[in-house]
């Protein structure tokens, strides 16, 4: 029974890690209410994508909090309709 506490600690740490990771990727936050996503393609930029979906920069920014427009990467998912 000496291992029981060790296992319990490991399970707790694992659960914390998972919830931390999910929070970071937005699974627990605003992304859940996103109705339409757009995958960034090569050459895309924030201005171009906002224009493509007829979004104001304010709407675009509020749909995508914490987005780094100077560090977009191909395959990144952006919320274009909340
Ligand atoms: C962003 O993309 C749009 C549409 O593709 C393009 O017209 C514009 O020049 C681009 N802006 C920059 C800063 O690359």
PDB file of the backbone (N, CA, C, O) and the ligand in Angstrom, with CONECT records:
HET    LIG  A 101      14
ATOM      1  N   UNK A   1       0.830  -1.220   0.000  1.00  0.00           N
ATOM      2  CA  UNK A   1       0.000   0.000   0.000  1.00  0.00           C
ATOM      3  C   UNK A   1       0.859   1.263   0.000  1.00  0.00           C
ATOM      4  O   UNK A   1       0.340   2.378  -0.037  1.00  0.00           O
ATOM      5  N   UNK A   2       2.176   1.076   0.041  1.00  0.00           N
ATOM      6  CA  UNK A   2       3.070   2.229   0.119  1.00  0.00           C
ATOM      7  C   UNK A   2       3.015   3.060  -1.158  1.00  0.00           C
ATOM      8  O   UNK A   2       3.295   4.259  -1.137  1.00  0.00           O
ATOM      9  N   UNK A   3       2.652   2.416  -2.276  1.00  0.00           N
ATOM     10  CA  UNK A   3       2.632   3.115  -3.558  1.00  0.00           C
ATOM     11  C   UNK A   3       1.369   3.939  -3.782  1.00  0.00           C
ATOM     12  O   UNK A   3       1.294   4.739  -4.715  1.00  0.00           O
ATOM     13  N   UNK A   4       0.391   3.739  -2.927  1.00  0.00           N
ATOM     14  CA  UNK A   4      -0.904   4.378  -3.162  1.00  0.00           C
ATOM     15  C   UNK A   4      -0.800   5.899  -3.243  1.00  0.00           C
ATOM     16  O   UNK A   4      -1.362   6.509  -4.153  1.00  0.00           O
ATOM     17  N   UNK A   5      -0.092   6.511  -2.307  1.00  0.00           N
ATOM     18  CA  UNK A   5       0.036   7.972  -2.300  1.00  0.00           C
ATOM     19  C   UNK A   5       0.778   8.486  -3.523  1.00  0.00           C
ATOM     20  O   UNK A   5       0.459   9.545  -4.063  1.00  0.00           O
ATOM     21  N   UNK A   6       1.772   7.719  -3.948  1.00  0.00           N
ATOM     22  CA  UNK A   6       2.540   8.092  -5.128  1.00  0.00           C
ATOM     23  C   UNK A   6       1.620   8.145  -6.354  1.00  0.00           C
ATOM     24  O   UNK A   6       1.646   9.103  -7.127  1.00  0.00           O
ATOM     25  N   UNK A   7       0.817   7.105  -6.511  1.00  0.00           N
ATOM     26  CA  UNK A   7      -0.094   7.021  -7.661  1.00  0.00           C
ATOM     27  C   UNK A   7      -1.110   8.158  -7.605  1.00  0.00           C
ATOM     28  O   UNK A   7      -1.419   8.786  -8.618  1.00  0.00           O
ATOM     29  N   UNK A   8      -1.616   8.405  -6.417  1.00  0.00           N
ATOM     30  CA  UNK A   8      -2.600   9.477  -6.251  1.00  0.00           C
ATOM     31  C   UNK A   8      -2.000  10.828  -6.655  1.00  0.00           C
ATOM     32  O   UNK A   8      -2.654  11.637  -7.314  1.00  0.00           O
ATOM     33  N   UNK A   9      -0.759  11.055  -6.253  1.00  0.00           N
ATOM     34  CA  UNK A   9      -0.069  12.299  -6.601  1.00  0.00           C
ATOM     35  C   UNK A   9       0.130  12.409  -8.111  1.00  0.00           C
ATOM     36  O   UNK A   9      -0.062  13.473  -8.699  1.00  0.00           O
ATOM     37  N   UNK A  10       0.520  11.292  -8.726  1.00  0.00           N
ATOM     38  CA  UNK A  10       0.719  11.286 -10.176  1.00  0.00           C
ATOM     39  C   UNK A  10      -0.577  11.597 -10.907  1.00  0.00           C
ATOM     40  O   UNK A  10      -0.590  12.388 -11.850  1.00  0.00           O
ATOM     41  N   UNK A  11      -1.661  10.978 -10.474  1.00  0.00           N
ATOM     42  CA  UNK A  11      -2.965  11.192 -11.110  1.00  0.00           C
ATOM     43  C   UNK A  11      -3.376  12.650 -10.977  1.00  0.00           C
ATOM     44  O   UNK A  11      -3.888  13.244 -11.926  1.00  0.00           O
ATOM     45  N   UNK A  12      -3.153  13.226  -9.804  1.00  0.00           N
ATOM     46  CA  UNK A  12      -3.511  14.624  -9.564  1.00  0.00           C
ATOM     47  C   UNK A  12      -2.687  15.544 -10.465  1.00  0.00           C
ATOM     48  O   UNK A  12      -3.222  16.475 -11.067  1.00  0.00           O
ATOM     49  N   UNK A  13      -1.389  15.277 -10.555  1.00  0.00           N
ATOM     50  CA  UNK A  13      -0.535  16.101 -11.399  1.00  0.00           C
ATOM     51  C   UNK A  13      -0.945  15.999 -12.871  1.00  0.00           C
ATOM     52  O   UNK A  13      -0.943  16.989 -13.602  1.00  0.00           O
ATOM     53  N   UNK A  14      -1.295  14.784 -13.286  1.00  0.00           N
ATOM     54  CA  UNK A  14      -1.720  14.554 -14.657  1.00  0.00           C
ATOM     55  C   UNK A  14      -3.004  15.338 -14.953  1.00  0.00           C
ATOM     56  O   UNK A  14      -3.121  15.970 -16.003  1.00  0.00           O
ATOM     57  N   UNK A  15      -3.961  15.294 -14.028  1.00  0.00           N
ATOM     58  CA  UNK A  15      -5.225  16.011 -14.203  1.00  0.00           C
ATOM     59  C   UNK A  15      -4.988  17.515 -14.305  1.00  0.00           C
ATOM     60  O   UNK A  15      -5.615  18.197 -15.115  1.00  0.00           O
ATOM     61  N   UNK A  16      -4.075  18.026 -13.476  1.00  0.00           N
ATOM     62  CA  UNK A  16      -3.752  19.456 -13.514  1.00  0.00           C
ATOM     63  C   UNK A  16      -3.128  19.823 -14.853  1.00  0.00           C
ATOM     64  O   UNK A  16      -3.455  20.855 -15.440  1.00  0.00           O
ATOM     65  N   UNK A  17      -2.230  18.972 -15.330  1.00  0.00           N
ATOM     66  CA  UNK A  17      -1.549  19.216 -16.597  1.00  0.00           C
ATOM     67  C   UNK A  17      -2.564  19.258 -17.739  1.00  0.00           C
ATOM     68  O   UNK A  17      -2.508  20.148 -18.588  1.00  0.00           O
ATOM     69  N   UNK A  18      -3.481  18.308 -17.761  1.00  0.00           N
ATOM     70  CA  UNK A  18      -4.487  18.240 -18.822  1.00  0.00           C
ATOM     71  C   UNK A  18      -5.366  19.488 -18.808  1.00  0.00           C
ATOM     72  O   UNK A  18      -5.606  20.087 -19.856  1.00  0.00           O
ATOM     73  N   UNK A  19      -5.847  19.885 -17.626  1.00  0.00           N
ATOM     74  CA  UNK A  19      -6.748  21.042 -17.586  1.00  0.00           C
ATOM     75  C   UNK A  19      -6.011  22.322 -17.944  1.00  0.00           C
ATOM     76  O   UNK A  19      -6.578  23.222 -18.565  1.00  0.00           O
ATOM     77  N   UNK A  20      -4.740  22.401 -17.550  1.00  0.00           N
ATOM     78  CA  UNK A  20      -3.924  23.559 -17.907  1.00  0.00           C
ATOM     79  C   UNK A  20      -3.745  23.623 -19.425  1.00  0.00           C
ATOM     80  O   UNK A  20      -3.875  24.690 -20.024  1.00  0.00           O
ATOM     81  N   UNK A  21      -3.451  22.494 -20.034  1.00  0.00           N
ATOM     82  CA  UNK A  21      -3.255  22.431 -21.479  1.00  0.00           C
ATOM     83  C   UNK A  21      -4.534  22.802 -22.209  1.00  0.00           C
ATOM     84  O   UNK A  21      -4.501  23.573 -23.168  1.00  0.00           O
ATOM     85  N   UNK A  22      -5.651  22.265 -21.767  1.00  0.00           N
ATOM     86  CA  UNK A  22      -6.925  22.553 -22.431  1.00  0.00           C
ATOM     87  C   UNK A  22      -7.286  24.024 -22.318  1.00  0.00           C
ATOM     88  O   UNK A  22      -7.797  24.617 -23.269  1.00  0.00           O
ATOM     89  N   UNK A  23      -7.022  24.620 -21.150  1.00  0.00           N
ATOM     90  CA  UNK A  23      -7.316  26.039 -20.964  1.00  0.00           C
ATOM     91  C   UNK A  23      -6.464  26.872 -21.914  1.00  0.00           C
ATOM     92  O   UNK A  23      -6.933  27.857 -22.484  1.00  0.00           O
ATOM     93  N   UNK A  24      -5.207  26.465 -22.076  1.00  0.00           N
ATOM     94  CA  UNK A  24      -4.305  27.189 -22.962  1.00  0.00           C
ATOM     95  C   UNK A  24      -4.754  27.140 -24.416  1.00  0.00           C
ATOM     96  O   UNK A  24      -4.569  28.105 -25.158  1.00  0.00           O
ATOM     97  N   UNK A  25      -5.340  26.022 -24.824  1.00  0.00           N
ATOM     98  CA  UNK A  25      -5.760  25.895 -26.208  1.00  0.00           C
ATOM     99  C   UNK A  25      -7.183  26.373 -26.411  1.00  0.00           C
ATOM    100  O   UNK A  25      -7.720  26.259 -27.513  1.00  0.00           O
ATOM    101  N   UNK A  26      -7.805  26.907 -25.370  1.00  0.00           N
ATOM    102  CA  UNK A  26      -9.118  27.542 -25.500  1.00  0.00           C
ATOM    103  C   UNK A  26     -10.300  26.594 -25.437  1.00  0.00           C
ATOM    104  O   UNK A  26     -11.427  27.014 -25.701  1.00  0.00           O
ATOM    105  N   UNK A  27     -10.087  25.331 -25.097  1.00  0.00           N
ATOM    106  CA  UNK A  27     -11.207  24.394 -25.069  1.00  0.00           C
ATOM    107  C   UNK A  27     -12.201  24.734 -23.966  1.00  0.00           C
ATOM    108  O   UNK A  27     -13.378  24.383 -24.042  1.00  0.00           O
ATOM    109  N   UNK A  28     -11.710  25.422 -22.943  1.00  0.00           N
ATOM    110  CA  UNK A  28     -12.591  25.748 -21.835  1.00  0.00           C
ATOM    111  C   UNK A  28     -13.097  27.181 -21.912  1.00  0.00           C
ATOM    112  O   UNK A  28     -13.941  27.593 -21.116  1.00  0.00           O
ATOM    113  N   UNK A  29     -12.584  27.930 -22.863  1.00  0.00           N
ATOM    114  CA  UNK A  29     -12.910  29.351 -22.912  1.00  0.00           C
ATOM    115  C   UNK A  29     -13.794  29.731 -24.076  1.00  0.00           C
ATOM    116  O   UNK A  29     -14.694  28.984 -24.458  1.00  0.00           O
ATOM    117  N   UNK A  30     -13.527  30.917 -24.646  1.00  0.00           N
ATOM    118  CA  UNK A  30     -14.382  31.491 -25.681  1.00  0.00           C
ATOM    119  C   UNK A  30     -14.512  30.676 -26.952  1.00  0.00           C
ATOM    120  O   UNK A  30     -15.516  30.800 -27.655  1.00  0.00           O
ATOM    121  N   UNK A  31     -13.525  29.842 -27.272  1.00  0.00           N
ATOM    122  CA  UNK A  31     -13.544  29.106 -28.526  1.00  0.00           C
ATOM    123  C   UNK A  31     -14.770  28.203 -28.635  1.00  0.00           C
ATOM    124  O   UNK A  31     -15.198  27.869 -29.740  1.00  0.00           O
ATOM    125  N   UNK A  32     -15.337  27.806 -27.498  1.00  0.00           N
ATOM    126  CA  UNK A  32     -16.476  26.897 -27.523  1.00  0.00           C
ATOM    127  C   UNK A  32     -17.664  27.547 -28.228  1.00  0.00           C
ATOM    128  O   UNK A  32     -18.529  26.852 -28.760  1.00  0.00           O
ATOM    129  N   UNK A  33     -17.707  28.902 -28.231  1.00  0.00           N
ATOM    130  CA  UNK A  33     -18.847  29.587 -28.823  1.00  0.00           C
ATOM    131  C   UNK A  33     -18.555  30.019 -30.256  1.00  0.00           C
ATOM    132  O   UNK A  33     -19.350  30.740 -30.859  1.00  0.00           O
ATOM    133  N   UNK A  34     -17.432  29.589 -30.799  1.00  0.00           N
ATOM    134  CA  UNK A  34     -17.094  29.971 -32.165  1.00  0.00           C
ATOM    135  C   UNK A  34     -17.926  29.166 -33.167  1.00  0.00           C
ATOM    136  O   UNK A  34     -17.986  27.939 -33.091  1.00  0.00           O
ATOM    137  N   UNK A  35     -18.560  29.863 -34.097  1.00  0.00           N
ATOM    138  CA  UNK A  35     -19.440  29.173 -35.038  1.00  0.00           C
ATOM    139  C   UNK A  35     -18.772  28.848 -36.358  1.00  0.00           C
ATOM    140  O   UNK A  35     -19.210  27.956 -37.084  1.00  0.00           O
ATOM    141  N   UNK A  36     -17.706  29.576 -36.666  1.00  0.00           N
ATOM    142  CA  UNK A  36     -17.035  29.300 -37.926  1.00  0.00           C
ATOM    143  C   UNK A  36     -15.547  29.541 -37.777  1.00  0.00           C
ATOM    144  O   UNK A  36     -15.131  30.591 -37.289  1.00  0.00           O
ATOM    145  N   UNK A  37     -14.757  28.591 -38.189  1.00  0.00           N
ATOM    146  CA  UNK A  37     -13.315  28.757 -38.094  1.00  0.00           C
ATOM    147  C   UNK A  37     -12.722  28.785 -39.497  1.00  0.00           C
ATOM    148  O   UNK A  37     -13.306  28.298 -40.465  1.00  0.00           O
ATOM    149  N   UNK A  38     -11.539  29.376 -39.558  1.00  0.00           N
ATOM    150  CA  UNK A  38     -10.847  29.484 -40.838  1.00  0.00           C
ATOM    151  C   UNK A  38      -9.404  29.050 -40.637  1.00  0.00           C
ATOM    152  O   UNK A  38      -8.740  29.526 -39.716  1.00  0.00           O
ATOM    153  N   UNK A  39      -8.917  28.168 -41.470  1.00  0.00           N
ATOM    154  CA  UNK A  39      -7.533  27.713 -41.373  1.00  0.00           C
ATOM    155  C   UNK A  39      -6.618  28.641 -42.148  1.00  0.00           C
ATOM    156  O   UNK A  39      -6.810  28.846 -43.346  1.00  0.00           O
ATOM    157  N   UNK A  40      -5.633  29.199 -41.480  1.00  0.00           N
ATOM    158  CA  UNK A  40      -4.700  30.129 -42.124  1.00  0.00           C
ATOM    159  C   UNK A  40      -3.922  29.423 -43.238  1.00  0.00           C
ATOM    160  O   UNK A  40      -3.395  28.325 -43.059  1.00  0.00           O
ATOM    161  N   UNK A  41      -3.872  30.087 -44.385  1.00  0.00           N
ATOM    162  CA  UNK A  41      -3.099  29.552 -45.509  1.00  0.00           C
ATOM    163  C   UNK A  41      -1.855  30.403 -45.711  1.00  0.00           C
ATOM    164  O   UNK A  41      -1.738  31.494 -45.152  1.00  0.00           O
ATOM    165  N   UNK A  42      -0.947  29.905 -46.499  1.00  0.00           N
ATOM    166  CA  UNK A  42       0.277  30.641 -46.777  1.00  0.00           C
ATOM    167  C   UNK A  42      -0.056  31.996 -47.392  1.00  0.00           C
ATOM    168  O   UNK A  42      -0.831  32.056 -48.347  1.00  0.00           O
ATOM    169  N   UNK A  43       0.498  33.061 -46.880  1.00  0.00           N
ATOM    170  CA  UNK A  43       0.274  34.395 -47.421  1.00  0.00           C
ATOM    171  C   UNK A  43      -0.869  35.144 -46.772  1.00  0.00           C
ATOM    172  O   UNK A  43      -1.052  36.335 -47.021  1.00  0.00           O
ATOM    173  N   UNK A  44      -1.652  34.451 -45.930  1.00  0.00           N
ATOM    174  CA  UNK A  44      -2.764  35.127 -45.261  1.00  0.00           C
ATOM    175  C   UNK A  44      -2.253  36.046 -44.166  1.00  0.00           C
ATOM    176  O   UNK A  44      -1.202  35.800 -43.575  1.00  0.00           O
ATOM    177  N   UNK A  45      -2.998  37.096 -43.905  1.00  0.00           N
ATOM    178  CA  UNK A  45      -2.694  37.957 -42.766  1.00  0.00           C
ATOM    179  C   UNK A  45      -4.017  38.360 -42.103  1.00  0.00           C
ATOM    180  O   UNK A  45      -5.092  38.150 -42.665  1.00  0.00           O
ATOM    181  N   UNK A  46      -3.926  38.933 -40.919  1.00  0.00           N
ATOM    182  CA  UNK A  46      -5.127  39.254 -40.145  1.00  0.00           C
ATOM    183  C   UNK A  46      -6.051  40.189 -40.918  1.00  0.00           C
ATOM    184  O   UNK A  46      -7.261  39.968 -40.965  1.00  0.00           O
ATOM    185  N   UNK A  47      -5.487  41.234 -41.523  1.00  0.00           N
ATOM    186  CA  UNK A  47      -6.288  42.204 -42.266  1.00  0.00           C
ATOM    187  C   UNK A  47      -7.022  41.520 -43.419  1.00  0.00           C
ATOM    188  O   UNK A  47      -8.221  41.722 -43.612  1.00  0.00           O
ATOM    189  N   UNK A  48      -6.297  40.720 -44.170  1.00  0.00           N
ATOM    190  CA  UNK A  48      -6.877  40.024 -45.304  1.00  0.00           C
ATOM    191  C   UNK A  48      -7.998  39.085 -44.893  1.00  0.00           C
ATOM    192  O   UNK A  48      -9.034  39.020 -45.555  1.00  0.00           O
ATOM    193  N   UNK A  49      -7.792  38.355 -43.798  1.00  0.00           N
ATOM    194  CA  UNK A  49      -8.797  37.398 -43.336  1.00  0.00           C
ATOM    195  C   UNK A  49     -10.030  38.138 -42.827  1.00  0.00           C
ATOM    196  O   UNK A  49     -11.157  37.736 -43.116  1.00  0.00           O
ATOM    197  N   UNK A  50      -9.825  39.214 -42.072  1.00  0.00           N
ATOM    198  CA  UNK A  50     -10.956  40.002 -41.574  1.00  0.00           C
ATOM    199  C   UNK A  50     -11.780  40.539 -42.749  1.00  0.00           C
ATOM    200  O   UNK A  50     -13.010  40.506 -42.720  1.00  0.00           O
ATOM    201  N   UNK A  51     -11.088  41.034 -43.782  1.00  0.00           N
ATOM    202  CA  UNK A  51     -11.778  41.561 -44.968  1.00  0.00           C
ATOM    203  C   UNK A  51     -12.533  40.451 -45.695  1.00  0.00           C
ATOM    204  O   UNK A  51     -13.658  40.658 -46.150  1.00  0.00           O
ATOM    205  N   UNK A  52     -11.918  39.278 -45.805  1.00  0.00           N
ATOM    206  CA  UNK A  52     -12.516  38.133 -46.494  1.00  0.00           C
ATOM    207  C   UNK A  52     -13.866  37.784 -45.882  1.00  0.00           C
ATOM    208  O   UNK A  52     -14.791  37.401 -46.599  1.00  0.00           O
ATOM    209  N   UNK A  53     -13.987  37.913 -44.559  1.00  0.00           N
ATOM    210  CA  UNK A  53     -15.232  37.562 -43.875  1.00  0.00           C
ATOM    211  C   UNK A  53     -16.032  38.801 -43.475  1.00  0.00           C
ATOM    212  O   UNK A  53     -16.966  38.723 -42.677  1.00  0.00           O
ATOM    213  N   UNK A  54     -15.642  39.965 -44.054  1.00  0.00           N
ATOM    214  CA  UNK A  54     -16.336  41.220 -43.799  1.00  0.00           C
ATOM    215  C   UNK A  54     -16.465  41.517 -42.303  1.00  0.00           C
ATOM    216  O   UNK A  54     -17.525  41.916 -41.821  1.00  0.00           O
ATOM    217  N   UNK A  55     -15.367  41.314 -41.591  1.00  0.00           N
ATOM    218  CA  UNK A  55     -15.353  41.579 -40.155  1.00  0.00           C
ATOM    219  C   UNK A  55     -14.599  42.866 -39.873  1.00  0.00           C
ATOM    220  O   UNK A  55     -13.601  43.164 -40.529  1.00  0.00           O
ATOM    221  N   UNK A  56     -15.078  43.631 -38.893  1.00  0.00           N
ATOM    222  CA  UNK A  56     -14.289  44.773 -38.447  1.00  0.00           C
ATOM    223  C   UNK A  56     -13.120  44.223 -37.634  1.00  0.00           C
ATOM    224  O   UNK A  56     -13.178  43.102 -37.129  1.00  0.00           O
ATOM    225  N   UNK A  57     -12.065  45.017 -37.512  1.00  0.00           N
ATOM    226  CA  UNK A  57     -10.922  44.542 -36.733  1.00  0.00           C
ATOM    227  C   UNK A  57     -11.325  44.313 -35.275  1.00  0.00           C
ATOM    228  O   UNK A  57     -10.779  43.435 -34.607  1.00  0.00           O
ATOM    229  N   UNK A  58     -12.289  45.109 -34.781  1.00  0.00           N
ATOM    230  CA  UNK A  58     -12.765  44.942 -33.403  1.00  0.00           C
ATOM    231  C   UNK A  58     -13.418  43.570 -33.227  1.00  0.00           C
ATOM    232  O   UNK A  58     -13.130  42.853 -32.269  1.00  0.00           O
ATOM    233  N   UNK A  59     -14.310  43.211 -34.177  1.00  0.00           N
ATOM    234  CA  UNK A  59     -14.965  41.903 -34.112  1.00  0.00           C
ATOM    235  C   UNK A  59     -13.940  40.785 -34.243  1.00  0.00           C
ATOM    236  O   UNK A  59     -13.958  39.804 -33.501  1.00  0.00           O
ATOM    237  N   UNK A  60     -13.053  40.964 -35.206  1.00  0.00           N
ATOM    238  CA  UNK A  60     -12.027  39.949 -35.435  1.00  0.00           C
ATOM    239  C   UNK A  60     -11.171  39.741 -34.190  1.00  0.00           C
ATOM    240  O   UNK A  60     -10.875  38.608 -33.808  1.00  0.00           O
ATOM    241  N   UNK A  61     -10.775  40.852 -33.561  1.00  0.00           N
ATOM    242  CA  UNK A  61      -9.954  40.762 -32.351  1.00  0.00           C
ATOM    243  C   UNK A  61     -10.696  40.106 -31.201  1.00  0.00           C
ATOM    244  O   UNK A  61     -10.122  39.311 -30.458  1.00  0.00           O
ATOM    245  N   UNK A  62     -11.993  40.444 -31.053  1.00  0.00           N
ATOM    246  CA  UNK A  62     -12.732  39.873 -29.930  1.00  0.00           C
ATOM    247  C   UNK A  62     -13.031  38.394 -30.171  1.00  0.00           C
ATOM    248  O   UNK A  62     -13.177  37.626 -29.220  1.00  0.00           O
ATOM    249  N   UNK A  63     -13.120  37.994 -31.437  1.00  0.00           N
ATOM    250  CA  UNK A  63     -13.287  36.565 -31.746  1.00  0.00           C
ATOM    251  C   UNK A  63     -12.008  35.786 -31.470  1.00  0.00           C
ATOM    252  O   UNK A  63     -12.037  34.597 -31.152  1.00  0.00           O
ATOM    253  N   UNK A  64     -10.886  36.487 -31.600  1.00  0.00           N
ATOM    254  CA  UNK A  64      -9.595  35.814 -31.483  1.00  0.00           C
ATOM    255  C   UNK A  64      -8.695  36.510 -30.473  1.00  0.00           C
ATOM    256  O   UNK A  64      -7.666  37.082 -30.834  1.00  0.00           O
ATOM    257  N   UNK A  65      -9.092  36.458 -29.197  1.00  0.00           N
ATOM    258  CA  UNK A  65      -8.249  37.101 -28.177  1.00  0.00           C
ATOM    259  C   UNK A  65      -6.898  36.393 -28.119  1.00  0.00           C
ATOM    260  O   UNK A  65      -6.800  35.194 -28.378  1.00  0.00           O
ATOM    261  N   UNK A  66      -5.883  37.140 -27.783  1.00  0.00           N
ATOM    262  CA  UNK A  66      -4.523  36.601 -27.645  1.00  0.00           C
ATOM    263  C   UNK A  66      -3.889  36.194 -28.967  1.00  0.00           C
ATOM    264  O   UNK A  66      -2.824  35.578 -28.985  1.00  0.00           O
ATOM    265  N   UNK A  67      -4.539  36.535 -30.068  1.00  0.00           N
ATOM    266  CA  UNK A  67      -3.962  36.174 -31.361  1.00  0.00           C
ATOM    267  C   UNK A  67      -2.778  37.083 -31.685  1.00  0.00           C
ATOM    268  O   UNK A  67      -2.853  38.303 -31.532  1.00  0.00           O
ATOM    269  N   UNK A  68      -1.692  36.472 -32.133  1.00  0.00           N
ATOM    270  CA  UNK A  68      -0.529  37.273 -32.526  1.00  0.00           C
ATOM    271  C   UNK A  68      -0.531  37.393 -34.048  1.00  0.00           C
ATOM    272  O   UNK A  68      -0.118  36.468 -34.748  1.00  0.00           O
ATOM    273  N   UNK A  69      -0.998  38.534 -34.559  1.00  0.00           N
ATOM    274  CA  UNK A  69      -1.132  38.708 -35.998  1.00  0.00           C
ATOM    275  C   UNK A  69       0.213  38.755 -36.704  1.00  0.00           C
ATOM    276  O   UNK A  69       0.298  38.493 -37.904  1.00  0.00           O
ATOM    277  N   UNK A  70       1.266  39.087 -35.963  1.00  0.00           N
ATOM    278  CA  UNK A  70       2.583  39.101 -36.600  1.00  0.00           C
ATOM    279  C   UNK A  70       3.235  37.720 -36.520  1.00  0.00           C
ATOM    280  O   UNK A  70       4.386  37.541 -36.918  1.00  0.00           O
ATOM    281  N   UNK A  71       2.489  36.754 -36.006  1.00  0.00           N
ATOM    282  CA  UNK A  71       3.055  35.404 -35.914  1.00  0.00           C
ATOM    283  C   UNK A  71       2.004  34.366 -36.319  1.00  0.00           C
ATOM    284  O   UNK A  71       1.860  33.327 -35.674  1.00  0.00           O
ATOM    285  N   UNK A  72       1.270  34.667 -37.401  1.00  0.00           N
ATOM    286  CA  UNK A  72       0.310  33.693 -37.912  1.00  0.00           C
ATOM    287  C   UNK A  72       1.069  32.512 -38.509  1.00  0.00           C
ATOM    288  O   UNK A  72       2.146  32.682 -39.080  1.00  0.00           O
ATOM    289  N   UNK A  73       0.508  31.331 -38.376  1.00  0.00           N
ATOM    290  CA  UNK A  73       1.165  30.198 -39.039  1.00  0.00           C
ATOM    291  C   UNK A  73       0.139  29.412 -39.849  1.00  0.00           C
ATOM    292  O   UNK A  73      -1.040  29.353 -39.501  1.00  0.00           O
ATOM    293  N   UNK A  74       0.609  28.819 -40.920  1.00  0.00           N
ATOM    294  CA  UNK A  74      -0.250  28.047 -41.812  1.00  0.00           C
ATOM    295  C   UNK A  74      -0.850  26.877 -41.035  1.00  0.00           C
ATOM    296  O   UNK A  74      -0.142  26.111 -40.382  1.00  0.00           O
ATOM    297  N   UNK A  75      -2.187  26.760 -41.126  1.00  0.00           N
ATOM    298  CA  UNK A  75      -2.869  25.683 -40.417  1.00  0.00           C
ATOM    299  C   UNK A  75      -3.451  26.138 -39.090  1.00  0.00           C
ATOM    300  O   UNK A  75      -4.185  25.392 -38.441  1.00  0.00           O
ATOM    301  N   UNK A  76      -3.120  27.380 -38.676  1.00  0.00           N
ATOM    302  CA  UNK A  76      -3.681  27.924 -37.445  1.00  0.00           C
ATOM    303  C   UNK A  76      -5.169  28.183 -37.647  1.00  0.00           C
ATOM    304  O   UNK A  76      -5.573  28.631 -38.720  1.00  0.00           O
ATOM    305  N   UNK A  77      -5.997  27.909 -36.629  1.00  0.00           N
ATOM    306  CA  UNK A  77      -7.428  28.118 -36.743  1.00  0.00           C
ATOM    307  C   UNK A  77      -7.813  29.458 -36.132  1.00  0.00           C
ATOM    308  O   UNK A  77      -7.457  29.772 -34.996  1.00  0.00           O
ATOM    309  N   UNK A  78      -8.552  30.239 -36.918  1.00  0.00           N
ATOM    310  CA  UNK A  78      -9.038  31.520 -36.419  1.00  0.00           C
ATOM    311  C   UNK A  78     -10.558  31.470 -36.373  1.00  0.00           C
ATOM    312  O   UNK A  78     -11.197  30.805 -37.189  1.00  0.00           O
ATOM    313  N   UNK A  79     -11.129  32.185 -35.404  1.00  0.00           N
ATOM    314  CA  UNK A  79     -12.580  32.248 -35.307  1.00  0.00           C
ATOM    315  C   UNK A  79     -13.086  33.412 -36.152  1.00  0.00           C
ATOM    316  O   UNK A  79     -12.744  34.562 -35.874  1.00  0.00           O
ATOM    317  N   UNK A  80     -13.883  33.143 -37.166  1.00  0.00           N
ATOM    318  CA  UNK A  80     -14.349  34.210 -38.046  1.00  0.00           C
ATOM    319  C   UNK A  80     -15.853  34.478 -37.895  1.00  0.00           C
ATOM    320  O   UNK A  80     -16.394  35.350 -38.575  1.00  0.00           O
ATOM    321  N   UNK A  81     -16.520  33.746 -37.024  1.00  0.00           N
ATOM    322  CA  UNK A  81     -17.923  34.025 -36.696  1.00  0.00           C
ATOM    323  C   UNK A  81     -18.198  33.442 -35.321  1.00  0.00           C
ATOM    324  O   UNK A  81     -18.074  32.235 -35.111  1.00  0.00           O
ATOM    325  N   UNK A  82     -18.577  34.322 -34.371  1.00  0.00           N
ATOM    326  CA  UNK A  82     -18.813  33.845 -33.010  1.00  0.00           C
ATOM    327  C   UNK A  82     -20.298  33.661 -32.759  1.00  0.00           C
ATOM    328  O   UNK A  82     -20.695  33.264 -31.664  1.00  0.00           O
TER     329      UNK A  82
HETATM  330  C1  LIG A 101      -2.820  40.949 -46.352  1.00  0.00           C
HETATM  331  O1  LIG A 101      -3.608  40.176 -47.233  1.00  0.00           O
HETATM  332  C2  LIG A 101      -4.370  40.949 -48.136  1.00  0.00           C
HETATM  333  C3  LIG A 101      -5.280  40.007 -48.896  1.00  0.00           C
HETATM  334  O2  LIG A 101      -4.602  38.868 -49.349  1.00  0.00           O
HETATM  335  C4  LIG A 101      -3.410  41.710 -49.046  1.00  0.00           C
HETATM  336  O3  LIG A 101      -4.156  42.503 -49.960  1.00  0.00           O
HETATM  337  C5  LIG A 101      -2.535  42.618 -48.192  1.00  0.00           C
HETATM  338  O4  LIG A 101      -1.577  43.247 -48.990  1.00  0.00           O
HETATM  339  C6  LIG A 101      -1.839  41.804 -47.111  1.00  0.00           C
HETATM  340  N1  LIG A 101      -1.145  42.713 -46.210  1.00  0.00           N
HETATM  341  C7  LIG A 101       0.073  42.515 -45.808  1.00  0.00           C
HETATM  342  C8  LIG A 101       0.618  43.490 -44.826  1.00  0.00           C
HETATM  343  O5  LIG A 101       0.755  41.546 -46.188  1.00  0.00           O
CONECT  330  331  339
CONECT  331  330  332
CONECT  332  331  333  335
CONECT  333  332  334
CONECT  334  333
CONECT  335  332  336  337
CONECT  336  335
CONECT  337  335  338  339
CONECT  338  337
CONECT  339  330  337  340
CONECT  340  339  341
CONECT  341  340  342  343
CONECT  342  341
CONECT  343  341
END
